Amino acid sequence: MDITELILDDHREQRRLFAILEQIDRADTAVLSAIWDRLAAFLELHALAEEEIFYPVLLQAGIEARRAARVEDETLDAIHDHNEIRDAIAEVARHKVGTDDWYAAVAAANLANSDHMAEEEREGLTDFRRLAGLSQRHQLAVAFAAYEARNYAGVEPVDKDPVDYVRTAEKKLGTATTGSLSVGSLKRN
C-alpha cells in the first residue's frame, strides 16, 4: 500500500462520480442529489485527509531533501485549490438540483477539482515518490485509509489560509526555527 496510490485511487473515484452525474437524466433529481451528496462529502473528506496526513509529510520530506521552496509552493497551491473546491461545493448547494444553475455549479466544481488533481499528480505525488521511501509511503497509506474510514460520514468544510497552514505544519515538524519559510514564495523580511 502506498499513500500516492491511495490518493490516485481517490482521484479516479472522483472522476467516476462526476462522469456518473453527467449520465443521469436531468429529471431524476433524487438520484442526482444522492450521487452529488456522496461526491461532495468524498471531495471534502479527501481534501481534509490530504491536509492532515499527506501535505505535512510532503513538507517534511522536501525540507529534509533541501527542496523546501518547491514543496512549500506545491502545498500552498494545493491548500488554495482545496479552498476553491470547498467554495465550489458550497455554490452547488445554493441551487436547485437538476437546474441549469446547478449543472453549471457542478461543472465548476469538476473543473476546480480536475485542475487540482492534475497538478497534484504531476507535482506533489511525483515529488513524494522521489523523496519518500516505500516504507514511509506505506505507513502514511495506512493512516490515510484509517482517517477516511473514521470520517466516512463526512467532515466539516473549513477553508484554510495557505500560508498559515504551511507555517503551522512546519512548526509542528520543528522546522520553523530552521528558517525553512525564508525561501520561496513565503520569504520573510
TIRO-2110 file (N, C-alpha, C; in Angstrom, 1 decimal):
// TIRO-2110
0.9, -1.2, 0.0, N, 1, A
0.0, 0.0, 0.0, CA, 1, A
0.9, 1.2, 0.0, C, 1, A
0.5, 2.2, -0.8, N, 2, A
1.3, 3.4, -1.0, CA, 2, A
0.4, 4.6, -0.9, C, 2, A
0.7, 5.6, -0.1, N, 3, A
-0.1, 6.8, 0.0, CA, 3, A
-0.4, 7.5, -1.4, C, 3, A
0.6, 7.5, -2.2, N, 4, A
0.4, 8.1, -3.5, CA, 4, A
-0.6, 7.3, -4.4, C, 4, A
-0.6, 6.0, -4.2, N, 5, A
-1.6, 5.2, -4.9, CA, 5, A
-3.0, 5.4, -4.3, C, 5, A
-3.1, 5.5, -3.0, N, 6, A
-4.4, 5.7, -2.4, CA, 6, A
-5.0, 7.1, -2.9, C, 6, A
-4.2, 8.1, -3.0, N, 7, A
-4.6, 9.4, -3.4, CA, 7, A
-5.1, 9.3, -4.9, C, 7, A
-4.3, 8.6, -5.7, N, 8, A
-4.7, 8.4, -7.1, CA, 8, A
-6.0, 7.6, -7.2, C, 8, A
-6.2, 6.6, -6.3, N, 9, A
-7.4, 5.8, -6.3, CA, 9, A
-8.6, 6.7, -6.0, C, 9, A
-8.4, 7.6, -5.0, N, 10, A
-9.5, 8.6, -4.7, CA, 10, A
-9.8, 9.5, -5.9, C, 10, A
-8.7, 9.9, -6.6, N, 11, A
-8.9, 10.8, -7.8, CA, 11, A
-9.7, 10.1, -8.9, C, 11, A
-9.4, 8.8, -9.1, N, 12, A
-10.2, 8.0, -10.1, CA, 12, A
-11.7, 7.9, -9.7, C, 12, A
-11.9, 7.7, -8.4, N, 13, A
-13.3, 7.6, -7.9, CA, 13, A
-14.0, 9.0, -8.1, C, 13, A
-13.3, 10.1, -7.8, N, 14, A
-13.9, 11.4, -8.0, CA, 14, A
-14.3, 11.6, -9.5, C, 14, A
-13.4, 11.3, -10.4, N, 15, A
-13.7, 11.4, -11.8, CA, 15, A
-14.9, 10.5, -12.2, C, 15, A
-14.9, 9.3, -11.7, N, 16, A
-16.0, 8.4, -12.0, CA, 16, A
-17.4, 9.0, -11.5, C, 16, A
-17.4, 9.5, -10.3, N, 17, A
-18.6, 10.1, -9.8, CA, 17, A
-19.1, 11.3, -10.6, C, 17, A
-18.1, 12.2, -11.0, N, 18, A
-18.5, 13.3, -11.9, CA, 18, A
-19.1, 12.8, -13.2, C, 18, A
-18.5, 11.7, -13.7, N, 19, A
-18.9, 11.2, -15.0, CA, 19, A
-20.3, 10.6, -14.8, C, 19, A
-20.6, 9.9, -13.7, N, 20, A
-21.9, 9.4, -13.5, CA, 20, A
-23.0, 10.5, -13.5, C, 20, A
-22.7, 11.6, -12.8, N, 21, A
-23.6, 12.8, -12.8, CA, 21, A
-24.0, 13.2, -14.2, C, 21, A
-23.0, 13.2, -15.1, N, 22, A
-23.2, 13.6, -16.5, CA, 22, A
-24.2, 12.7, -17.3, C, 22, A
-24.4, 11.5, -16.8, N, 23, A
-25.1, 10.5, -17.5, CA, 23, A
-26.5, 10.2, -16.9, C, 23, A
-26.9, 10.9, -15.9, N, 24, A
-28.2, 10.7, -15.2, CA, 24, A
-29.2, 11.7, -15.8, C, 24, A
-30.4, 11.2, -16.1, N, 25, A
-31.4, 12.1, -16.6, CA, 25, A
-31.6, 13.3, -15.7, C, 25, A
-31.7, 14.4, -16.3, N, 26, A
-31.8, 15.7, -15.6, CA, 26, A
-33.1, 15.7, -14.7, C, 26, A
-34.1, 15.0, -15.1, N, 27, A
-35.3, 15.0, -14.3, CA, 27, A
-35.3, 14.1, -13.1, C, 27, A
-34.3, 13.2, -13.0, N, 28, A
-34.1, 12.3, -11.9, CA, 28, A
-33.3, 13.0, -10.8, C, 28, A
-34.0, 14.0, -10.2, N, 29, A
-33.3, 14.8, -9.2, CA, 29, A
-32.9, 14.0, -7.9, C, 29, A
-33.7, 13.0, -7.6, N, 30, A
-33.4, 12.3, -6.4, CA, 30, A
-32.0, 11.5, -6.5, C, 30, A
-31.8, 11.0, -7.7, N, 31, A
-30.6, 10.2, -8.0, CA, 31, A
-29.4, 11.2, -8.1, C, 31, A
-29.7, 12.3, -8.8, N, 32, A
-28.6, 13.4, -9.0, CA, 32, A
-28.2, 13.9, -7.6, C, 32, A
-29.2, 14.1, -6.8, N, 33, A
-28.9, 14.6, -5.4, CA, 33, A
-28.1, 13.6, -4.6, C, 33, A
-28.5, 12.3, -4.7, N, 34, A
-27.8, 11.3, -3.9, CA, 34, A
-26.3, 11.1, -4.4, C, 34, A
-26.1, 11.1, -5.7, N, 35, A
-24.8, 11.0, -6.2, CA, 35, A
-23.9, 12.2, -5.8, C, 35, A
-24.5, 13.4, -6.0, N, 36, A
-23.8, 14.6, -5.7, CA, 36, A
-23.5, 14.7, -4.2, C, 36, A
-24.4, 14.3, -3.3, N, 37, A
-24.1, 14.3, -1.9, CA, 37, A
-22.9, 13.4, -1.5, C, 37, A
-22.9, 12.3, -2.2, N, 38, A
-21.8, 11.3, -1.9, CA, 38, A
-20.5, 11.9, -2.4, C, 38, A
-20.5, 12.5, -3.6, N, 39, A
-19.3, 13.1, -4.2, CA, 39, A
-18.9, 14.3, -3.4, C, 39, A
-19.8, 15.2, -3.0, N, 40, A
-19.4, 16.3, -2.2, CA, 40, A
-18.7, 15.9, -0.9, C, 40, A
-19.3, 15.0, -0.2, N, 41, A
-18.7, 14.5, 1.0, CA, 41, A
-17.4, 13.9, 0.8, C, 41, A
-17.2, 13.2, -0.3, N, 42, A
-16.0, 12.5, -0.6, CA, 42, A
-14.9, 13.5, -0.9, C, 42, A
-15.2, 14.6, -1.7, N, 43, A
-14.3, 15.6, -2.0, CA, 43, A
-13.8, 16.3, -0.7, C, 43, A
-14.7, 16.6, 0.2, N, 44, A
-14.4, 17.3, 1.4, CA, 44, A
-13.4, 16.4, 2.3, C, 44, A
-13.8, 15.1, 2.4, N, 45, A
-13.0, 14.2, 3.2, CA, 45, A
-11.6, 14.0, 2.6, C, 45, A
-11.6, 13.8, 1.3, N, 46, A
-10.3, 13.6, 0.6, CA, 46, A
-9.4, 14.8, 0.9, C, 46, A
-9.9, 16.0, 0.7, N, 47, A
-9.1, 17.2, 0.9, CA, 47, A
-8.6, 17.3, 2.4, C, 47, A
-9.4, 17.0, 3.3, N, 48, A
-9.0, 17.1, 4.7, CA, 48, A
-8.0, 16.0, 5.0, C, 48, A
-8.2, 14.8, 4.5, N, 49, A
-7.2, 13.7, 4.7, CA, 49, A
-5.9, 14.1, 4.2, C, 49, A
-5.8, 14.7, 3.0, N, 50, A
-4.6, 15.2, 2.5, CA, 50, A
-3.9, 16.2, 3.4, C, 50, A
-4.7, 17.1, 3.9, N, 51, A
-4.2, 18.2, 4.7, CA, 51, A
-3.7, 17.7, 6.0, C, 51, A
-4.4, 16.7, 6.6, N, 52, A
-4.0, 16.1, 7.9, CA, 52, A
-2.8, 15.1, 7.7, C, 52, A
-2.8, 14.3, 6.7, N, 53, A
-1.9, 13.2, 6.6, CA, 53, A
-0.8, 13.4, 5.6, C, 53, A
-1.1, 13.8, 4.4, N, 54, A
-0.1, 13.9, 3.3, CA, 54, A
0.7, 15.1, 3.2, C, 54, A
0.1, 16.3, 3.2, N, 55, A
0.9, 17.5, 3.0, CA, 55, A
1.9, 17.8, 4.1, C, 55, A
1.6, 17.6, 5.4, N, 56, A
2.7, 17.8, 6.4, CA, 56, A
3.9, 17.0, 6.1, C, 56, A
3.8, 15.7, 5.7, N, 57, A
4.9, 14.9, 5.5, CA, 57, A
5.6, 15.2, 4.1, C, 57, A
4.9, 15.7, 3.1, N, 58, A
5.5, 16.2, 1.9, CA, 58, A
6.4, 17.4, 2.3, C, 58, A
5.9, 18.3, 3.1, N, 59, A
6.7, 19.4, 3.5, CA, 59, A
8.0, 18.9, 4.2, C, 59, A
7.8, 18.0, 5.1, N, 60, A
9.0, 17.5, 5.9, CA, 60, A
10.0, 16.8, 4.9, C, 60, A
9.5, 16.0, 4.0, N, 61, A
10.4, 15.3, 3.1, CA, 61, A
11.1, 16.4, 2.2, C, 61, A
10.4, 17.4, 1.8, N, 62, A
11.1, 18.4, 1.0, CA, 62, A
12.1, 19.2, 1.7, C, 62, A
11.8, 19.5, 3.0, N, 63, A
12.8, 20.2, 3.8, CA, 63, A
14.1, 19.4, 4.0, C, 63, A
13.8, 18.1, 4.3, N, 64, A
15.0, 17.2, 4.5, CA, 64, A
15.8, 17.0, 3.3, C, 64, A
15.2, 17.1, 2.1, N, 65, A
15.9, 16.9, 0.9, CA, 65, A
16.4, 18.3, 0.3, C, 65, A
16.3, 19.3, 1.1, N, 66, A
16.7, 20.7, 0.8, CA, 66, A
15.9, 21.2, -0.5, C, 66, A
14.7, 20.8, -0.5, N, 67, A
13.8, 21.2, -1.6, CA, 67, A
12.6, 21.9, -1.0, C, 67, A
12.8, 22.6, 0.1, N, 68, A
11.7, 23.2, 0.8, CA, 68, A
10.9, 24.2, 0.0, C, 68, A
11.5, 25.1, -0.8, N, 69, A
10.8, 26.1, -1.6, CA, 69, A
9.8, 25.4, -2.5, C, 69, A
10.2, 24.3, -3.2, N, 70, A
9.4, 23.7, -4.1, CA, 70, A
8.1, 23.1, -3.5, C, 70, A
8.3, 22.3, -2.4, N, 71, A
7.2, 21.6, -1.7, CA, 71, A
6.3, 22.7, -1.0, C, 71, A
6.9, 23.7, -0.5, N, 72, A
6.1, 24.8, 0.1, CA, 72, A
5.2, 25.4, -0.9, C, 72, A
5.7, 25.7, -2.1, N, 73, A
4.9, 26.3, -3.2, CA, 73, A
3.8, 25.3, -3.6, C, 73, A
4.1, 24.0, -3.7, N, 74, A
3.1, 23.0, -4.1, CA, 74, A
2.0, 22.9, -3.0, C, 74, A
2.4, 23.0, -1.8, N, 75, A
1.5, 22.9, -0.7, CA, 75, A
0.6, 24.1, -0.6, C, 75, A
1.2, 25.3, -0.7, N, 76, A
0.4, 26.5, -0.8, CA, 76, A
-0.7, 26.4, -1.9, C, 76, A
-0.2, 26.0, -3.1, N, 77, A
-1.2, 25.9, -4.2, CA, 77, A
-2.3, 24.8, -3.9, C, 77, A
-1.9, 23.7, -3.3, N, 78, A
-2.9, 22.7, -3.0, CA, 78, A
-3.9, 23.1, -2.0, C, 78, A
-3.5, 23.8, -1.0, N, 79, A
-4.4, 24.3, 0.0, CA, 79, A
-5.4, 25.4, -0.6, C, 79, A
-4.8, 26.2, -1.4, N, 80, A
-5.6, 27.2, -2.2, CA, 80, A
-6.6, 26.5, -3.0, C, 80, A
-6.2, 25.4, -3.7, N, 81, A
-7.1, 24.6, -4.6, CA, 81, A
-8.2, 24.0, -3.7, C, 81, A
-7.8, 23.4, -2.6, N, 82, A
-8.8, 22.8, -1.7, CA, 82, A
-9.9, 23.8, -1.3, C, 82, A
-9.5, 25.0, -1.0, N, 83, A
-10.4, 26.1, -0.7, CA, 83, A
-11.4, 26.4, -1.9, C, 83, A
-10.8, 26.4, -3.1, N, 84, A
-11.6, 26.7, -4.3, CA, 84, A
-12.6, 25.5, -4.5, C, 84, A
-12.2, 24.3, -4.2, N, 85, A
-13.1, 23.1, -4.3, CA, 85, A
-14.2, 23.2, -3.3, C, 85, A
-13.9, 23.6, -2.0, N, 86, A
-14.9, 23.7, -1.0, CA, 86, A
-15.9, 24.8, -1.4, C, 86, A
-15.4, 25.9, -1.9, N, 87, A
-16.3, 27.0, -2.3, CA, 87, A
-17.2, 26.6, -3.4, C, 87, A
-16.6, 25.8, -4.4, N, 88, A
-17.4, 25.3, -5.5, CA, 88, A
-18.5, 24.4, -5.0, C, 88, A
-18.2, 23.5, -4.0, N, 89, A
-19.2, 22.6, -3.5, CA, 89, A
-20.3, 23.4, -2.8, C, 89, A
-19.9, 24.4, -2.1, N, 90, A
-20.9, 25.3, -1.4, CA, 90, A
-21.8, 26.0, -2.4, C, 90, A
-21.2, 26.4, -3.6, N, 91, A
-22.0, 27.0, -4.6, CA, 91, A
-23.1, 26.0, -5.2, C, 91, A
-22.7, 24.8, -5.3, N, 92, A
-23.7, 23.8, -5.8, CA, 92, A
-24.9, 23.7, -4.9, C, 92, A
-24.6, 23.8, -3.6, N, 93, A
-25.7, 23.7, -2.6, CA, 93, A
-26.7, 24.9, -2.7, C, 93, A
-26.3, 26.0, -3.3, N, 94, A
-27.2, 27.1, -3.4, CA, 94, A
-28.2, 27.0, -4.5, C, 94, A
-28.2, 25.9, -5.3, N, 95, A
-29.0, 25.8, -6.5, CA, 95, A
-29.9, 24.6, -6.4, C, 95, A
-31.1, 24.6, -7.0, N, 96, A
-32.0, 23.5, -7.0, CA, 96, A
-31.4, 22.4, -7.9, C, 96, A
-31.4, 21.2, -7.4, N, 97, A
-30.8, 20.1, -8.2, CA, 97, A
-31.5, 19.9, -9.5, C, 97, A
-30.7, 19.7, -10.6, N, 98, A
-31.2, 19.5, -11.9, CA, 98, A
-31.4, 20.7, -12.7, C, 98, A
-31.2, 21.9, -12.2, N, 99, A
-31.4, 23.2, -12.9, CA, 99, A
-30.1, 23.5, -13.7, C, 99, A
-30.3, 24.4, -14.6, N, 100, A
-29.1, 24.8, -15.4, CA, 100, A
-28.0, 25.4, -14.4, C, 100, A
-28.5, 26.2, -13.4, N, 101, A
-27.5, 26.8, -12.5, CA, 101, A
-26.8, 25.7, -11.7, C, 101, A
-27.6, 24.7, -11.3, N, 102, A
-27.0, 23.5, -10.5, CA, 102, A
-25.9, 22.8, -11.4, C, 102, A
-26.3, 22.5, -12.6, N, 103, A
-25.3, 21.9, -13.5, CA, 103, A
-24.1, 22.8, -13.8, C, 103, A
-24.3, 24.1, -13.9, N, 104, A
-23.1, 25.0, -14.1, CA, 104, A
-22.2, 24.9, -12.8, C, 104, A
-22.8, 24.9, -11.7, N, 105, A
-22.0, 24.9, -10.4, CA, 105, A
-21.3, 23.5, -10.3, C, 105, A
-22.0, 22.4, -10.7, N, 106, A
-21.3, 21.1, -10.6, CA, 106, A
-20.1, 21.1, -11.6, C, 106, A
-20.3, 21.7, -12.8, N, 107, A
-19.2, 21.8, -13.8, CA, 107, A
-18.1, 22.6, -13.3, C, 107, A
-18.4, 23.7, -12.5, N, 108, A
-17.3, 24.5, -12.0, CA, 108, A
-16.5, 23.7, -10.9, C, 108, A
-17.3, 22.9, -10.1, N, 109, A
-16.6, 22.1, -9.1, CA, 109, A
-15.7, 21.1, -9.7, C, 109, A
-16.2, 20.5, -10.8, N, 110, A
-15.5, 19.5, -11.5, CA, 110, A
-14.2, 20.1, -12.1, C, 110, A
-14.3, 21.3, -12.7, N, 111, A
-13.1, 21.9, -13.2, CA, 111, A
-12.1, 22.3, -12.1, C, 111, A
-12.6, 22.8, -11.0, N, 112, A
-11.6, 23.1, -9.9, CA, 112, A
-10.9, 21.9, -9.4, C, 112, A
-11.7, 20.8, -9.3, N, 113, A
-11.2, 19.6, -8.8, CA, 113, A
-10.2, 18.9, -9.8, C, 113, A
-10.6, 18.9, -11.0, N, 114, A
-9.8, 18.4, -12.1, CA, 114, A
-8.4, 19.1, -12.2, C, 114, A
-8.5, 20.4, -12.2, N, 115, A
-7.2, 21.2, -12.2, CA, 115, A
-6.3, 20.8, -11.0, C, 115, A
-6.9, 20.7, -9.8, N, 116, A
-6.1, 20.4, -8.7, CA, 116, A
-5.5, 19.0, -8.8, C, 116, A
-6.3, 18.0, -9.2, N, 117, A
-5.8, 16.6, -9.3, CA, 117, A
-4.7, 16.6, -10.3, C, 117, A
-4.8, 17.2, -11.4, N, 118, A
-3.7, 17.2, -12.4, CA, 118, A
-2.4, 17.8, -11.9, C, 118, A
-2.5, 18.9, -11.2, N, 119, A
-1.3, 19.5, -10.6, CA, 119, A
-0.7, 18.6, -9.6, C, 119, A
-1.5, 18.0, -8.7, N, 120, A
-1.1, 17.2, -7.6, CA, 120, A
-0.4, 15.9, -8.2, C, 120, A
-1.0, 15.3, -9.2, N, 121, A
-0.5, 14.1, -9.8, CA, 121, A
0.9, 14.4, -10.5, C, 121, A
1.0, 15.6, -11.1, N, 122, A
2.2, 16.0, -11.8, CA, 122, A
3.3, 16.4, -10.9, C, 122, A
2.9, 17.0, -9.7, N, 123, A
3.9, 17.6, -8.9, CA, 123, A
4.1, 16.9, -7.5, C, 123, A
3.1, 17.1, -6.6, N, 124, A
3.2, 16.7, -5.3, CA, 124, A
3.4, 15.2, -5.1, C, 124, A
2.6, 14.4, -5.9, N, 125, A
2.7, 12.9, -5.8, CA, 125, A
4.0, 12.4, -6.4, C, 125, A
4.4, 13.0, -7.5, N, 126, A
5.7, 12.7, -8.1, CA, 126, A
6.8, 13.0, -7.2, C, 126, A
6.8, 14.2, -6.7, N, 127, A
7.9, 14.6, -5.8, CA, 127, A
8.0, 13.6, -4.6, C, 127, A
6.8, 13.3, -4.0, N, 128, A
6.8, 12.5, -2.8, CA, 128, A
7.3, 11.1, -3.1, C, 128, A
7.0, 10.5, -4.3, N, 129, A
7.6, 9.2, -4.6, CA, 129, A
9.1, 9.3, -4.7, C, 129, A
9.6, 10.4, -5.1, N, 130, A
11.1, 10.6, -5.2, CA, 130, A
11.7, 10.8, -3.9, C, 130, A
11.0, 11.5, -3.0, N, 131, A
11.6, 11.9, -1.7, CA, 131, A
11.4, 10.9, -0.6, C, 131, A
10.3, 10.1, -0.6, N, 132, A
10.0, 9.2, 0.5, CA, 132, A
10.1, 7.8, 0.1, C, 132, A
10.6, 7.0, 1.0, N, 133, A
10.7, 5.5, 0.7, CA, 133, A
9.4, 4.8, 0.8, C, 133, A
9.4, 3.6, 0.3, N, 134, A
8.1, 2.8, 0.3, CA, 134, A
7.6, 2.5, 1.7, C, 134, A
8.5, 2.3, 2.6, N, 135, A
8.0, 2.0, 4.0, CA, 135, A
7.2, 3.2, 4.5, C, 135, A
7.8, 4.4, 4.3, N, 136, A
7.1, 5.6, 4.8, CA, 136, A
5.8, 5.8, 4.0, C, 136, A
5.8, 5.6, 2.7, N, 137, A
4.6, 5.7, 1.9, CA, 137, A
3.5, 4.7, 2.4, C, 137, A
4.0, 3.5, 2.8, N, 138, A
3.0, 2.5, 3.3, CA, 138, A
2.4, 3.0, 4.6, C, 138, A
3.2, 3.4, 5.5, N, 139, A
2.7, 3.9, 6.8, CA, 139, A
1.7, 5.0, 6.7, C, 139, A
2.0, 5.9, 5.8, N, 140, A
1.1, 7.0, 5.5, CA, 140, A
-0.2, 6.5, 4.9, C, 140, A
-0.1, 5.5, 4.0, N, 141, A
-1.3, 4.9, 3.4, CA, 141, A
-2.2, 4.3, 4.4, C, 141, A
-1.6, 3.7, 5.4, N, 142, A
-2.4, 3.1, 6.5, CA, 142, A
-3.2, 4.2, 7.2, C, 142, A
-2.4, 5.3, 7.6, N, 143, A
-3.0, 6.4, 8.3, CA, 143, A
-4.1, 7.1, 7.5, C, 143, A
-3.9, 7.2, 6.2, N, 144, A
-4.8, 7.9, 5.3, CA, 144, A
-6.1, 7.1, 5.2, C, 144, A
-5.9, 5.8, 5.0, N, 145, A
-7.1, 4.9, 4.8, CA, 145, A
-7.9, 4.9, 6.1, C, 145, A
-7.2, 4.9, 7.3, N, 146, A
-7.9, 4.9, 8.6, CA, 146, A
-8.6, 6.2, 8.8, C, 146, A
-8.0, 7.3, 8.4, N, 147, A
-8.6, 8.6, 8.5, CA, 147, A
-9.9, 8.7, 7.7, C, 147, A
-9.8, 8.3, 6.4, N, 148, A
-11.0, 8.3, 5.6, CA, 148, A
-12.1, 7.3, 6.2, C, 148, A
-11.7, 6.2, 6.7, N, 149, A
-12.7, 5.2, 7.2, CA, 149, A
-13.3, 5.8, 8.5, C, 149, A
-12.6, 6.4, 9.3, N, 150, A
-13.1, 7.0, 10.6, CA, 150, A
-14.1, 8.2, 10.3, C, 150, A
-13.9, 8.8, 9.2, N, 151, A
-14.7, 10.0, 8.9, CA, 151, A
-15.6, 9.8, 7.7, C, 151, A
-16.0, 8.6, 7.4, N, 152, A
-16.7, 8.2, 6.2, CA, 152, A
-18.1, 9.0, 6.1, C, 152, A
-18.6, 9.4, 7.2, N, 153, A
-19.9, 10.1, 7.3, CA, 153, A
-19.8, 11.6, 6.9, C, 153, A
-18.5, 12.1, 6.7, N, 154, A
-18.3, 13.4, 6.3, CA, 154, A
-17.5, 14.2, 7.3, C, 154, A
-17.0, 15.4, 6.9, N, 155, A
-16.2, 16.3, 7.7, CA, 155, A
-16.8, 17.7, 7.5, C, 155, A
-16.4, 18.5, 8.4, N, 156, A
-16.8, 19.9, 8.4, CA, 156, A
-15.9, 20.7, 7.4, C, 156, A
-16.5, 21.3, 6.3, N, 157, A
-15.7, 22.0, 5.4, CA, 157, A
-15.2, 23.3, 5.9, C, 157, A
-13.9, 23.5, 6.0, N, 158, A
-13.4, 24.8, 6.5, CA, 158, A
-12.2, 25.2, 5.6, C, 158, A
-12.3, 26.4, 5.0, N, 159, A
-11.2, 26.9, 4.3, CA, 159, A
-10.1, 27.3, 5.2, C, 159, A
-8.9, 27.1, 4.6, N, 160, A
-7.7, 27.4, 5.4, CA, 160, A
-6.8, 28.5, 4.7, C, 160, A
-6.2, 29.3, 5.4, N, 161, A
-5.2, 30.2, 4.8, CA, 161, A
-4.0, 29.4, 4.5, C, 161, A
-3.6, 29.4, 3.2, N, 162, A
-2.5, 28.5, 2.8, CA, 162, A
-1.2, 28.8, 3.5, C, 162, A
-0.8, 30.1, 3.7, N, 163, A
0.4, 30.4, 4.4, CA, 163, A
0.4, 30.0, 5.9, C, 163, A
-0.8, 30.2, 6.5, N, 164, A
-0.9, 29.8, 7.9, CA, 164, A
-0.8, 28.3, 8.0, C, 164, A
-1.4, 27.6, 7.0, N, 165, A
-1.3, 26.1, 7.0, CA, 165, A
0.1, 25.6, 7.0, C, 165, A
0.9, 26.2, 6.0, N, 166, A
2.3, 25.8, 5.9, CA, 166, A
3.1, 26.1, 7.1, C, 166, A
2.9, 27.3, 7.6, N, 167, A
3.6, 27.7, 8.9, CA, 167, A
3.3, 26.8, 10.0, C, 167, A
2.0, 26.5, 10.2, N, 168, A
1.6, 25.7, 11.3, CA, 168, A
2.2, 24.2, 11.1, C, 168, A
2.1, 23.7, 9.9, N, 169, A
2.6, 22.4, 9.7, CA, 169, A
4.1, 22.3, 9.9, C, 169, A
4.8, 23.3, 9.5, N, 170, A
6.3, 23.3, 9.7, CA, 170, A
6.6, 23.5, 11.1, C, 170, A
5.8, 24.3, 11.8, N, 171, A
6.1, 24.4, 13.3, CA, 171, A
5.9, 23.1, 14.0, C, 171, A
4.9, 22.4, 13.6, N, 172, A
4.7, 21.0, 14.2, CA, 172, A
5.8, 20.1, 13.9, C, 172, A
6.4, 20.3, 12.8, N, 173, A
7.6, 19.4, 12.4, CA, 173, A
8.8, 19.9, 13.1, C, 173, A
8.8, 21.0, 13.7, N, 174, A
10.0, 21.5, 14.4, CA, 174, A
11.0, 22.2, 13.4, C, 174, A
10.5, 22.6, 12.3, N, 175, A
11.3, 23.2, 11.3, CA, 175, A
11.2, 24.7, 11.2, C, 175, A
10.3, 25.3, 12.0, N, 176, A
10.1, 26.8, 11.9, CA, 176, A
11.4, 27.5, 12.3, C, 176, A
12.2, 27.0, 13.3, N, 177, A
13.4, 27.7, 13.7, CA, 177, A
14.5, 27.5, 12.7, C, 177, A
14.4, 26.6, 11.7, N, 178, A
15.5, 26.4, 10.8, CA, 178, A
15.4, 27.5, 9.7, C, 178, A
14.3, 28.2, 9.6, N, 179, A
14.2, 29.2, 8.6, CA, 179, A
13.6, 28.7, 7.3, C, 179, A
13.0, 27.5, 7.3, N, 180, A
12.5, 27.0, 6.0, CA, 180, A
11.5, 27.9, 5.3, C, 180, A
10.9, 28.7, 6.1, N, 181, A
9.9, 29.6, 5.4, CA, 181, A
10.6, 30.9, 4.9, C, 181, A
11.9, 31.0, 5.0, N, 182, A
12.6, 32.1, 4.5, CA, 182, A
13.0, 32.0, 3.0, C, 182, A
12.5, 30.9, 2.4, N, 183, A
12.7, 30.6, 1.0, CA, 183, A
11.5, 30.6, 0.2, C, 183, A
11.6, 30.7, -1.1, N, 184, A
10.4, 30.5, -1.9, CA, 184, A
9.5, 31.7, -1.8, C, 184, A
8.2, 31.4, -2.1, N, 185, A
7.2, 32.4, -2.1, CA, 185, A
6.8, 32.9, -0.7, C, 185, A
7.3, 32.3, 0.3, N, 186, A
6.9, 32.7, 1.7, CA, 186, A
8.0, 33.5, 2.3, C, 186, A
8.9, 34.1, 1.5, N, 187, A
10.1, 34.8, 2.0, CA, 187, A
9.7, 35.9, 3.0, C, 187, A
10.4, 35.9, 4.2, N, 188, A
10.1, 36.9, 5.2, CA, 188, A
11.3, 37.9, 5.2, C, 188, A
10.9, 39.2, 5.6, N, 189, A
12.0, 40.2, 5.7, CA, 189, A
12.5, 40.3, 7.1, C, 189, A
END
